[in-house]
Amino acid sequence: MQNKKFRVNNWIRVPEVMVIDENGEQLGVLPTARALSMAEERGFDLVEVSPVADPPVCRIMDYGKFQYQQNRVQQKPKKIETKGVRLSFKIGEHDLLVKKKQVTKFLDQGHNVKIELRLKGREKAFRDKAKEKIKQFLDSLEVEYKMDKGIQAQGPTLSITINKNN
């Protein structure tokens, strides 16, 4: 994003301007010198907000505050969160459908999704079947996705992180 430059106070070089006061009310077309003196009397700056209009539109405002707000709007980073969805070894068919909808919603919102399957008790002996269950779940997703890495095993938990395929 490019930072737009505005002409302020004495940098406005046109003879007449349309003036809007600090409350947003139109004061009409005034000579630039008169508009500048009005702004100074009120303790504000005269800022040219629309130079292409005929006559150019100027606003009476605190330019420092305006610039600060413009910079804040431009610098807001997009947050990409990692959402988690936990499967179980003996998950039911309806529960799988609910989990698929969750994953699809999270991916559509632009989040990363960490899919986990925790093995409990004797299930730990079936690690290969658990990996296969995760693969089947991923294959059943109707949305395009991309895997960061393969299926990771950390203790009794198998996990994989996916994100939207752009």
ROLUM-179991 format. One record per atom (N, C-alpha, C): atom name; x, y, z. Coordinates in nm, 4 decimals. Layout:
- atomo,px,py,pz
- CA,X,Y,Z
...
***
This chain:
- atomo,px,py,pz
- N,0.0834,-0.1182,0.0000
- CA,0.0000,0.0000,0.0000
- C,0.0879,0.1246,0.0000
- N,0.0491,0.2191,-0.0786
- CA,0.1280,0.3402,-0.0891
- C,0.0679,0.4479,0.0003
- N,0.1551,0.5208,0.0682
- CA,0.1095,0.6264,0.1572
- C,0.0747,0.7493,0.0739
- N,-0.0518,0.7910,0.0757
- CA,-0.0994,0.9039,-0.0044
- C,-0.0583,1.0336,0.0643
- N,-0.0037,1.1250,-0.0131
- CA,0.0396,1.2549,0.0396
- C,-0.0711,1.3576,0.0172
- N,-0.0944,1.4386,0.1188
- CA,-0.1953,1.5437,0.1113
- C,-0.1259,1.6791,0.1223
- N,-0.1781,1.7772,0.0458
- CA,-0.1264,1.9142,0.0608
- C,-0.1911,1.9768,0.1834
- N,-0.1087,2.0482,0.2603
- CA,-0.1551,2.1041,0.3872
- C,-0.1213,2.2524,0.3921
- N,-0.2105,2.3306,0.4505
- CA,-0.1916,2.4728,0.4794
- C,-0.1335,2.5499,0.3611
- N,-0.0119,2.6047,0.3739
- CA,0.0456,2.6922,0.2710
- C,0.0856,2.6193,0.1430
- N,0.0805,2.4867,0.1429
- CA,0.1139,2.4110,0.0220
- C,-0.0035,2.4057,-0.0754
- N,-0.1201,2.4509,-0.0329
- CA,-0.2369,2.4548,-0.1214
- C,-0.2269,2.5811,-0.2049
- N,-0.2115,2.5647,-0.3359
- CA,-0.1786,2.6766,-0.4242
- C,-0.2917,2.7203,-0.5183
- N,-0.4140,2.6772,-0.4935
- CA,-0.5249,2.7163,-0.5806
- C,-0.5946,2.8387,-0.5212
- N,-0.6606,2.9220,-0.6044
- CA,-0.7220,3.0444,-0.5524
- C,-0.8462,3.0198,-0.4660
- N,-0.9272,2.9181,-0.5006
- CA,-1.0503,2.8921,-0.4253
- C,-1.0609,2.7434,-0.3935
- N,-1.1220,2.7148,-0.2782
- CA,-1.1418,2.5756,-0.2376
- C,-1.2811,2.5578,-0.1778
- N,-1.3339,2.4356,-0.1882
- CA,-1.4574,2.3976,-0.1197
- C,-1.4142,2.3550,0.0198
- N,-1.4739,2.4134,0.1228
- CA,-1.4283,2.3905,0.2599
- C,-1.5313,2.3096,0.3382
- N,-1.4796,2.2102,0.4101
- CA,-1.5597,2.1301,0.5029
- C,-1.4965,2.1507,0.6396
- N,-1.5783,2.1867,0.7394
- CA,-1.5204,2.2148,0.8715
- C,-1.4939,2.0859,0.9496
- N,-1.4432,2.1016,1.0721
- CA,-1.4040,1.9859,1.1539
- C,-1.5217,1.8984,1.1950
- N,-1.6440,1.9491,1.1846
- CA,-1.7637,1.8715,1.2184
- C,-1.8264,1.8052,1.0969
- N,-1.7681,1.8241,0.9797
- CA,-1.8188,1.7621,0.8577
- C,-1.9213,1.8454,0.7839
- N,-1.9422,1.9706,0.8246
- CA,-2.0395,2.0567,0.7574
- C,-1.9718,2.1360,0.6465
- N,-2.0405,2.1487,0.5324
- CA,-1.9852,2.2247,0.4202
- C,-1.9996,2.3737,0.4467
- N,-1.8902,2.4462,0.4293
- CA,-1.8935,2.5912,0.4456
- C,-1.9004,2.6625,0.3112
- N,-1.8893,2.5863,0.2022
- CA,-1.8994,2.6440,0.0684
- C,-1.7640,2.6735,0.0072
- N,-1.7674,2.7405,-0.1081
- CA,-1.6446,2.7768,-0.1804
- C,-1.5921,2.9073,-0.1224
- N,-1.4675,2.9033,-0.0771
- CA,-1.4048,3.0205,-0.0158
- C,-1.2680,3.0434,-0.0777
- N,-1.2181,3.1680,-0.0719
- CA,-1.0802,3.1905,-0.1126
- C,-0.9870,3.1106,-0.0207
- N,-0.8783,3.0608,-0.0753
- CA,-0.7870,2.9759,0.0013
- C,-0.7323,3.0491,0.1235
- N,-0.6995,3.1770,0.1087
- CA,-0.6451,3.2531,0.2214
- C,-0.7474,3.2605,0.3357
- N,-0.8746,3.2814,0.3031
- CA,-0.9797,3.2888,0.4052
- C,-0.9964,3.1534,0.4746
- N,-0.9947,3.0432,0.3966
- CA,-1.0096,2.9090,0.4533
- C,-0.8921,2.8767,0.5458
- N,-0.7720,2.9196,0.5042
- CA,-0.6526,2.8950,0.5851
- C,-0.6598,2.9715,0.7169
- N,-0.7056,3.0963,0.7119
- CA,-0.7159,3.1746,0.8354
- C,-0.8243,3.1169,0.9280
- N,-0.9348,3.0647,0.8716
- CA,-1.0386,3.0007,0.9535
- C,-0.9819,2.8788,1.0261
- N,-0.9025,2.7998,0.9544
- CA,-0.8436,2.6805,1.0150
- C,-0.7492,2.7190,1.1289
- N,-0.6679,2.8219,1.1063
- CA,-0.5735,2.8661,1.2093
- C,-0.6461,2.9215,1.3309
- N,-0.7562,2.9940,1.3091
- CA,-0.8348,3.0482,1.4204
- C,-0.8898,2.9364,1.5089
- N,-0.9281,2.8251,1.4455
- CA,-0.9866,2.7132,1.5195
- C,-0.8800,2.6182,1.5756
- N,-0.7538,2.6444,1.5425
- CA,-0.6454,2.5601,1.5940
- C,-0.6261,2.4306,1.5166
- N,-0.6659,2.4305,1.3898
- CA,-0.6531,2.3114,1.3061
- C,-0.5721,2.3428,1.1815
- N,-0.5584,2.2418,1.0951
- CA,-0.4891,2.2571,0.9670
- C,-0.5926,2.2518,0.8543
- N,-0.5563,2.3099,0.7399
- CA,-0.6384,2.3002,0.6199
- C,-0.5743,2.1928,0.5324
- N,-0.6468,2.0844,0.5071
- CA,-0.5921,1.9695,0.4340
- C,-0.6715,1.9499,0.3059
- N,-0.6011,1.9402,0.1937
- CA,-0.6640,1.9185,0.0636
- C,-0.6900,1.7684,0.0487
- N,-0.8167,1.7276,0.0601
- CA,-0.8507,1.5857,0.0561
- C,-0.8900,1.5370,-0.0825
- N,-0.9329,1.6267,-0.1686
- CA,-0.9693,1.5880,-0.3055
- C,-0.9171,1.6931,-0.4033
- N,-0.7917,1.6788,-0.4493
- CA,-0.7336,1.7797,-0.5368
- C,-0.7907,1.7801,-0.6786
- N,-0.8542,1.6703,-0.7208
- CA,-0.9046,1.6631,-0.8586
- C,-1.0419,1.7258,-0.8758
- N,-1.1103,1.7557,-0.7660
- CA,-1.2422,1.8178,-0.7756
- C,-1.2274,1.9617,-0.8249
- N,-1.3378,2.0184,-0.8734
- CA,-1.3339,2.1567,-0.9213
- C,-1.4380,2.2367,-0.8453
- N,-1.4062,2.3226,-0.7527
- CA,-1.2735,2.3497,-0.6970
- C,-1.2302,2.2361,-0.6027
- N,-1.0988,2.2269,-0.5705
- CA,-1.0502,2.1215,-0.4815
- C,-1.1189,2.1278,-0.3452
- N,-1.1399,2.0097,-0.2858
- CA,-1.2066,2.0024,-0.1565
- C,-1.1014,2.0001,-0.0464
- N,-1.1185,2.0915,0.0510
- CA,-1.0273,2.0988,0.1642
- C,-1.1071,2.0793,0.2924
- N,-1.0395,2.0213,0.3892
- CA,-1.1054,1.9921,0.5160
- C,-1.0270,2.0557,0.6299
- N,-1.0990,2.1121,0.7252
- CA,-1.0342,2.1675,0.8440
- C,-1.0256,2.0534,0.9453
- N,-0.9007,2.0145,0.9797
- CA,-0.8809,1.9016,1.0704
- C,-0.7420,1.9066,1.1321
- N,-0.7203,1.8209,1.2313
- CA,-0.5883,1.8057,1.2924
- C,-0.5102,1.7088,1.2033
- N,-0.4145,1.7615,1.1274
- CA,-0.3435,1.6804,1.0289
- C,-0.2594,1.5705,1.0947
- N,-0.1988,1.5977,1.2069
- CA,-0.1180,1.4972,1.2762
- C,-0.2016,1.3771,1.3169
- N,-0.3195,1.4038,1.3705
- CA,-0.4103,1.2964,1.4116
- C,-0.4584,1.2177,1.2893
- N,-0.4891,1.2890,1.1819
- CA,-0.5339,1.2268,1.0578
- C,-0.4259,1.1345,1.0008
- N,-0.3013,1.1813,1.0005
- CA,-0.1896,1.1019,0.9492
- C,-0.1699,0.9762,1.0338
- N,-0.1802,0.9902,1.1642
- CA,-0.1649,0.8772,1.2557
- C,-0.2714,0.7711,1.2259
- N,-0.3956,0.8139,1.2070
- CA,-0.5034,0.7195,1.1782
- C,-0.4829,0.6513,1.0433
- N,-0.4343,0.7243,0.9432
- CA,-0.4067,0.6652,0.8124
- C,-0.2995,0.5578,0.8227
- N,-0.1944,0.5848,0.9001
- CA,-0.0859,0.4872,0.9168
- C,-0.1341,0.3634,0.9905
- N,-0.2195,0.3802,1.0901
- CA,-0.2705,0.2651,1.1650
- C,-0.3538,0.1756,1.0753
- N,-0.4340,0.2343,0.9874
- CA,-0.5173,0.1555,0.8973
- C,-0.4297,0.0751,0.8024
- N,-0.3222,0.1352,0.7539
- CA,-0.2343,0.0686,0.6582
- C,-0.1497,-0.0403,0.7221
- N,-0.1170,-0.0278,0.8499
- CA,-0.0248,-0.1206,0.9124
- C,-0.0922,-0.2365,0.9834
- N,-0.2227,-0.2485,0.9755
- CA,-0.2882,-0.3603,1.0428
- C,-0.2505,-0.4898,0.9722
- N,-0.1790,-0.5773,1.0423
- CA,-0.1414,-0.7044,0.9797
- C,-0.2589,-0.8018,0.9821
- N,-0.2606,-0.8879,0.8845
- CA,-0.3623,-0.9913,0.8836
- C,-0.3134,-1.1035,0.9735
- N,-0.3982,-1.1408,1.0673
- CA,-0.3608,-1.2472,1.1590
- C,-0.4027,-1.3816,1.0997
- N,-0.3065,-1.4713,1.0918
- CA,-0.3353,-1.6069,1.0486
- C,-0.3207,-1.6946,1.1718
- N,-0.4315,-1.7460,1.2180
- CA,-0.4305,-1.8301,1.3362
- C,-0.4267,-1.9761,1.2938
- N,-0.3800,-2.0596,1.3850
- CA,-0.3862,-2.2031,1.3632
- C,-0.5000,-2.2565,1.4486
- N,-0.6005,-2.3075,1.3815
- CA,-0.7157,-2.3648,1.4499
- C,-0.6938,-2.5156,1.4629
- N,-0.7451,-2.5732,1.5689
- CA,-0.7267,-2.7154,1.5916
- C,-0.8555,-2.7931,1.5783
- N,-0.8456,-2.9118,1.5183
- CA,-0.9581,-3.0039,1.5084
- C,-0.9062,-3.1389,1.5554
- N,-0.9723,-3.1961,1.6552
- CA,-0.9259,-3.3224,1.7124
- C,-1.0186,-3.4358,1.6714
- N,-0.9587,-3.5388,1.6155
- CA,-1.0315,-3.6595,1.5792
- C,-1.0025,-3.7657,1.6849
- N,-1.0841,-3.8700,1.6875
- CA,-1.0543,-3.9836,1.7746
- C,-1.0492,-4.1084,1.6876
- N,-0.9896,-4.2127,1.7437
- CA,-0.9710,-4.3361,1.6677
- C,-1.1046,-4.3986,1.6295
- N,-1.2035,-4.3878,1.7184
- CA,-1.3347,-4.4496,1.6946
- C,-1.4415,-4.3436,1.6686
- N,-1.4103,-4.2450,1.5858
- CA,-1.5037,-4.1353,1.5603
- C,-1.6185,-4.1834,1.4715
- N,-1.7370,-4.1362,1.5010
- CA,-1.8555,-4.1754,1.4243
- C,-1.8648,-4.0994,1.2922
- N,-1.9491,-4.1482,1.2038
- CA,-1.9637,-4.0901,1.0696
- C,-2.0181,-3.9470,1.0759
- N,-2.1180,-3.9240,1.1590
- CA,-2.1757,-3.7898,1.1709
- C,-2.0740,-3.6926,1.2295
- N,-1.9981,-3.7387,1.3285
- CA,-1.8955,-3.6535,1.3883
- C,-1.7891,-3.6152,1.2851
- N,-1.7571,-3.7085,1.1962
- CA,-1.6614,-3.6781,1.0884
- C,-1.7155,-3.5678,0.9976
- N,-1.8442,-3.5734,0.9678
- CA,-1.9047,-3.4693,0.8833
- C,-1.8952,-3.3323,0.9505
- N,-1.9208,-3.3285,1.0815
- CA,-1.9125,-3.2031,1.1559
- C,-1.7693,-3.1495,1.1516
- N,-1.6719,-3.2376,1.1702
- CA,-1.5307,-3.1972,1.1682
- C,-1.4906,-3.1465,1.0287
- N,-1.5425,-3.2099,0.9238
- CA,-1.5129,-3.1650,0.7868
- C,-1.5649,-3.0238,0.7643
- N,-1.6871,-2.9968,0.8130
- CA,-1.7445,-2.8628,0.7991
- C,-1.6597,-2.7602,0.8731
- N,-1.6121,-2.7971,0.9935
- CA,-1.5268,-2.7063,1.0707
- C,-1.3991,-2.6747,0.9945
- N,-1.3331,-2.7783,0.9436
- CA,-1.2072,-2.7591,0.8716
- C,-1.2301,-2.6724,0.7486
- N,-1.3373,-2.6981,0.6748
- CA,-1.3683,-2.6195,0.5551
- C,-1.3906,-2.4732,0.5909
- N,-1.4648,-2.4489,0.6997
- CA,-1.4913,-2.3111,0.7433
- C,-1.3616,-2.2404,0.7816
- N,-1.2764,-2.3083,0.8585
- CA,-1.1499,-2.2482,0.9008
- C,-1.0605,-2.2169,0.7810
- N,-1.0524,-2.3097,0.6847
- CA,-0.9685,-2.2863,0.5664
- C,-1.0230,-2.1709,0.4826
- N,-1.1566,-2.1618,0.4705
- CA,-1.2175,-2.0527,0.3935
- C,-1.1910,-1.9170,0.4586
- N,-1.1776,-1.9154,0.5911
- CA,-1.1468,-1.7912,0.6618
- C,-0.9984,-1.7567,0.6556
- N,-0.9173,-1.8459,0.5971
- CA,-0.7745,-1.8174,0.5802
- C,-0.6867,-1.8667,0.6931
- N,-0.7403,-1.9467,0.7844
- CA,-0.6617,-1.9970,0.8962
- C,-0.5881,-2.1251,0.8577
- N,-0.4798,-2.1546,0.9297
- CA,-0.4171,-2.2852,0.9217
- C,-0.4983,-2.3781,1.0109
- N,-0.5006,-2.5068,0.9782
- CA,-0.5764,-2.6027,1.0584
- C,-0.4850,-2.7170,1.0973
- N,-0.4778,-2.7429,1.2275
- CA,-0.3997,-2.8549,1.2794
- C,-0.4974,-2.9665,1.3137
- N,-0.4827,-3.0793,1.2460
- CA,-0.5700,-3.1940,1.2685
- C,-0.4932,-3.2925,1.3562
- N,-0.5529,-3.3279,1.4689
- CA,-0.4878,-3.4177,1.5649
- C,-0.5714,-3.5427,1.5851
- N,-0.5014,-3.6540,1.6075
- CA,-0.5676,-3.7775,1.6463
- C,-0.4877,-3.8335,1.7633
- N,-0.5490,-3.8379,1.8805
- CA,-0.4812,-3.8855,2.0018
- C,-0.5200,-4.0305,2.0255
- N,-0.4180,-4.1144,2.0418
- CA,-0.4391,-4.2565,2.0686
- C,-0.4365,-4.2799,2.2191
- N,-0.5330,-4.3592,2.2666
- CA,-0.5438,-4.3863,2.4102
- C,-0.5340,-4.5370,2.4346
- N,-0.4668,-4.5725,2.5401
- CA,-0.4607,-4.7127,2.5830
- C,-0.4102,-4.8063,2.4750
- N,-0.4906,-4.9087,2.4453
- CA,-0.4491,-5.0102,2.3474
- C,-0.4498,-4.9580,2.2042
- N,-0.5112,-4.8430,2.1811
- CA,-0.5132,-4.7850,2.0460
- C,-0.3721,-4.7531,1.9977
- N,-0.2787,-4.7328,2.0907
- CA,-0.1406,-4.6969,2.0544
- C,-0.0750,-4.8032,1.9685
- N,-0.1223,-4.9259,1.9759
- CA,-0.0662,-5.0349,1.8954
- C,-0.1078,-5.0220,1.7490
- N,-0.2093,-4.9402,1.7206
- CA,-0.2610,-4.9270,1.5841
- C,-0.2239,-4.7925,1.5212
- N,-0.0998,-4.7510,1.5373
- CA,-0.0518,-4.6221,1.4855
- C,-0.0696,-4.6125,1.3331
- N,-0.0427,-4.7233,1.2620
- CA,-0.0562,-4.7216,1.1151
- C,-0.2017,-4.7013,1.0726
- N,-0.2941,-4.7657,1.1442
- CA,-0.4365,-4.7474,1.1128
- C,-0.4795,-4.6037,1.1430
- N,-0.4224,-4.5445,1.2475
- CA,-0.4555,-4.4060,1.2830
- C,-0.4071,-4.3108,1.1730
- N,-0.2866,-4.3347,1.1210
- CA,-0.2364,-4.2515,1.0099
- C,-0.3273,-4.2651,0.8884
- N,-0.3720,-4.3873,0.8636
- CA,-0.4620,-4.4119,0.7507
- C,-0.5944,-4.3374,0.7705
- N,-0.6426,-4.3329,0.8951
- CA,-0.7677,-4.2629,0.9266
- C,-0.7533,-4.1128,0.8974
- N,-0.6376,-4.0549,0.9333
- CA,-0.6131,-3.9133,0.9052
- C,-0.6084,-3.8896,0.7546
- N,-0.5408,-3.9778,0.6812
- CA,-0.5323,-3.9646,0.5351
- C,-0.6705,-3.9716,0.4707
- N,-0.7548,-4.0641,0.5198
- CA,-0.8912,-4.0752,0.4669
- C,-0.9701,-3.9477,0.4938
- N,-0.9509,-3.8916,0.6136
- CA,-1.0196,-3.7672,0.6485
- C,-0.9768,-3.6554,0.5539
- N,-0.8454,-3.6451,0.5287
- CA,-0.7949,-3.5407,0.4387
- C,-0.8461,-3.5611,0.2966
- N,-0.8514,-3.6865,0.2514
- CA,-0.9006,-3.7148,0.1161
- C,-1.0482,-3.6809,0.1012
- N,-1.1236,-3.6890,0.2112
- CA,-1.2674,-3.6629,0.2033
- C,-1.3004,-3.5131,0.2032
- N,-1.2013,-3.4272,0.2310
- CA,-1.2265,-3.2829,0.2294
- C,-1.2534,-3.2363,0.0868
- N,-1.3527,-3.1501,0.0695
- CA,-1.3883,-3.1025,-0.0638
- C,-1.3191,-2.9722,-0.1003
- N,-1.2410,-2.9167,-0.0084
- CA,-1.1740,-2.7899,-0.0327
- C,-1.0272,-2.8179,-0.0664
- N,-0.9700,-2.7321,-0.1512
- CA,-0.8283,-2.7456,-0.1855
- C,-0.7439,-2.7045,-0.0662
- N,-0.6428,-2.7823,-0.0363
- CA,-0.5553,-2.7505,0.0755
- C,-0.4133,-2.7919,0.0422
- N,-0.3217,-2.7474,0.1280
- CA,-0.1807,-2.7816,0.1108
- C,-0.1270,-2.8210,0.2480
- N,-0.0479,-2.9287,0.2530
- CA,0.0090,-2.9765,0.3787
- C,0.1434,-2.9092,0.4028
- N,0.1669,-2.8658,0.5271
- CA,0.2969,-2.8082,0.5605
- C,0.4035,-2.9166,0.5638
- N,0.3772,-3.0234,0.6351
- CA,0.4660,-3.1392,0.6455
- C,0.3780,-3.2619,0.6406
- N,0.4388,-3.3773,0.6525
- CA,0.3604,-3.5002,0.6593
- C,0.2989,-3.5137,0.7975
- N,0.2453,-3.6312,0.8244
- CA,0.1849,-3.6572,0.9548
- C,0.2969,-3.6716,1.0575
- N,0.2881,-3.5923,1.1620
- CA,0.3885,-3.5910,1.2687
- C,0.3385,-3.6748,1.3854
- N,0.4281,-3.7498,1.4478
- CA,0.3933,-3.8269,1.5670
- C,0.4674,-3.7670,1.6852
- N,0.3938,-3.7335,1.7887
- CA,0.4543,-3.6799,1.9096
- C,0.3877,-3.7512,2.0270
- N,0.4560,-3.8533,2.0763
- CA,0.3975,-3.9356,2.1809
- C,0.2769,-4.0089,2.1257
- N,0.1653,-4.0076,2.1981
- CA,0.0459,-4.0777,2.1508
- C,-0.0384,-3.9961,2.0524
- N,0.0089,-3.8761,2.0146
- CA,-0.0698,-3.7877,1.9283
- C,-0.0102,-3.7814,1.7878
- N,-0.0951,-3.8001,1.6893
- CA,-0.0567,-3.7826,1.5491
- C,-0.1208,-3.6510,1.5024
- N,-0.0445,-3.5700,1.4297
- CA,-0.1012,-3.4421,1.3844
- C,-0.0448,-3.4042,1.2484
- N,-0.1211,-3.3193,1.1815
- CA,-0.0798,-3.2631,1.0534
- C,-0.1411,-3.1241,1.0439
- N,-0.0654,-3.0303,0.9865
- CA,-0.1144,-2.8939,0.9688
- C,-0.1359,-2.8684,0.8208
- N,-0.2540,-2.8162,0.7879
- CA,-0.2871,-2.7849,0.6490
- C,-0.3271,-2.6389,0.6395
- N,-0.3177,-2.5827,0.5188
- CA,-0.3655,-2.4470,0.4952
- C,-0.4249,-2.4363,0.3573
- N,-0.4896,-2.3244,0.3307
- CA,-0.5595,-2.3039,0.2038
- C,-0.4609,-2.3020,0.0890
- N,-0.4939,-2.3698,-0.0168
- CA,-0.4076,-2.3747,-0.1343
- C,-0.4388,-2.2553,-0.2223
- N,-0.3494,-2.1538,-0.2198
- CA,-0.3734,-2.0310,-0.2974
- C,-0.3063,-2.0382,-0.4295
***
